[in-house]
Amino acid sequence: MPADWEEIEGAEHEGVKIIPQAIPTRIIKDDKSDKVIGIEYVKAEMITQDGGRPRPVAIEGSETIYECDTVIGAIGQQADFEWLPEKYKDDIIIERGKIQVNDLRQTGDSKIFAGGDSVKYGNSDAISAIADGFNAVKGIDKLLLGVK
């Protein structure tokens, strides 16, 4: 997943283990509890063919298992808003597939918050999506306390 140094440092500060140039091959679960206990991956090298864009290619024999209890799948995608009830479509502004929000991730309807890839604010990466969640919590707190 592409990231700049600030995002990497922020993630590592939060306890995220970043494994560069790795291709996940399976998520390992405990047979009894069905909880995640690890992830298997292979190391990759970037190969450029015919002057094209570099792409990751698995390094044979580099299979590794990393013990963990959480795996976050972080890929950028376009949101599908077909599920949004008609009664909200006048208040929630969507431009080019992104919801407009304020700095507390509040939409045009003050009781609805949005973040991550679905919003027209900030970057489309996992760290920004997590920050959106923190900002939305601040907004929800203000809403519930009646603070303007």
Buried (B, 14 or more C-beta within 10 A) or exposed (E): EEBEEEBBEBBEEEEBEEEEEBBEEEEBEEEEEEEBBBBBBBBBEEEEEEEEEEEBEBBEEBEEEBEBEEEEEBEEEEBEBEEBEEEBEEEBEBEEEBBBBEEBBBBBEEEBBBBBBBBBBBBBBBBBBBBBEEBBEEBBEBBEEEEE
